[in-house]
Amino acid sequence: MKFLKASIAAACCAAAWFPSLAHAAEGDESVSSRPLRQGFTLELGLGGALTHVSPERGESLTRFGLAPLSMSVGGFLSPDVALLARAAGTSYFREDAHGDLHQFVNGFYGGHVQFWVNDDIMLSGGPGLVLFGENTFLHTGTNDTEVGYGASFRAGFGVLSTKHHSLRFAVEVFPSKYKDAFVMGSALNFEWQYY
């Protein structure tokens, strides 16, 4: 009789324990499908841009163009915070008197701190070196590149997040100060990030 009571008690305990075990397994599965942001990370992006050039003397200029290929390399300090080395920028096109097309680039090269608000929303920003000049790969021209200082600030909104990848749209601005001008670039990029 004691053995029967002990068996019934054990069966009741097991019946109560197995559903909680199954629920824990389901929880583990949902956790494993969430983004696993740790270690090395790489970002690539491409999109459209708007560049506003405001010289100390002369007229200001605002033009649409391309946001050249952006790239970030770094690592996660925690699942929500990463440190990145970032290269990005904006560009625009202008015709000369002969009808030849020239591309001018406002490039940012610096450091970023990336913060994930949740699985789909990302913020990042940081200071850096900025370069402004003509893209001589597209057209042979003067190689008068100006060097200045600036920053980059970005907000990204995910369209797909998996365990090791994020696809998103990101808005980024580049306030840039040069010796004789202030340049404000803004870009809308489609980005991919591996983590």
ChimeraX attribute file (.defattr): number of C-alpha atoms within 10 A of each C-alpha:
attribute: neighborCount
match mode: 1-to-1
recipient: residues
	/A:1	6
	/A:2	7
	/A:3	8
	/A:4	9
	/A:5	10
	/A:6	11
	/A:7	12
	/A:8	12
	/A:9	12
	/A:10	12
	/A:11	12
	/A:12	11
	/A:13	11
	/A:14	11
	/A:15	11
	/A:16	11
	/A:17	11
	/A:18	11
	/A:19	11
	/A:20	11
	/A:21	11
	/A:22	11
	/A:23	11
	/A:24	12
	/A:25	12
	/A:26	12
	/A:27	11
	/A:28	11
	/A:29	11
	/A:30	10
	/A:31	12
	/A:32	12
	/A:33	12
	/A:34	13
	/A:35	17
	/A:36	16
	/A:37	22
	/A:38	16
	/A:39	13
	/A:40	15
	/A:41	19
	/A:42	17
	/A:43	19
	/A:44	19
	/A:45	21
	/A:46	21
	/A:47	19
	/A:48	17
	/A:49	23
	/A:50	19
	/A:51	26
	/A:52	17
	/A:53	17
	/A:54	17
	/A:55	15
	/A:56	11
	/A:57	8
	/A:58	7
	/A:59	8
	/A:60	13
	/A:61	11
	/A:62	13
	/A:63	14
	/A:64	17
	/A:65	19
	/A:66	21
	/A:67	27
	/A:68	21
	/A:69	15
	/A:70	19
	/A:71	19
	/A:72	21
	/A:73	19
	/A:74	20
	/A:75	19
	/A:76	19
	/A:77	13
	/A:78	12
	/A:79	13
	/A:80	15
	/A:81	19
	/A:82	22
	/A:83	22
	/A:84	24
	/A:85	17
	/A:86	24
	/A:87	22
	/A:88	23
	/A:89	28
	/A:90	30
	/A:91	26
	/A:92	22
	/A:93	16
	/A:94	12
	/A:95	10
	/A:96	9
	/A:97	6
	/A:98	6
	/A:99	8
	/A:100	9
	/A:101	12
	/A:102	18
	/A:103	18
	/A:104	18
	/A:105	23
	/A:106	27
	/A:107	24
	/A:108	27
	/A:109	22
	/A:110	20
	/A:111	22
	/A:112	25
	/A:113	18
	/A:114	22
	/A:115	19
	/A:116	17
	/A:117	11
	/A:118	9
	/A:119	17
	/A:120	16
	/A:121	16
	/A:122	19
	/A:123	19
	/A:124	20
	/A:125	22
	/A:126	19
	/A:127	18
	/A:128	21
	/A:129	17
	/A:130	26
	/A:131	20
	/A:132	21
	/A:133	17
	/A:134	23
	/A:135	18
	/A:136	13
	/A:137	8
	/A:138	10
	/A:139	12
	/A:140	10
	/A:141	11
	/A:142	10
	/A:143	10
	/A:144	9
	/A:145	14
	/A:146	15
	/A:147	16
	/A:148	18
	/A:149	17
	/A:150	22
	/A:151	20
	/A:152	26
	/A:153	18
	/A:154	19
	/A:155	19
	/A:156	21
	/A:157	18
	/A:158	18
	/A:159	12
	/A:160	12
	/A:161	18
	/A:162	15
	/A:163	14
	/A:164	15
	/A:165	17
	/A:166	20
	/A:167	21
	/A:168	20
	/A:169	18
	/A:170	21
	/A:171	17
	/A:172	22
	/A:173	21
	/A:174	26
	/A:175	19
	/A:176	25
	/A:177	19
	/A:178	16
	/A:179	11
	/A:180	11
	/A:181	15
	/A:182	18
	/A:183	22
	/A:184	18
	/A:185	28
	/A:186	24
	/A:187	26
	/A:188	22
	/A:189	23
	/A:190	19
	/A:191	21
	/A:192	19
	/A:193	18
	/A:194	16
	/A:195	19
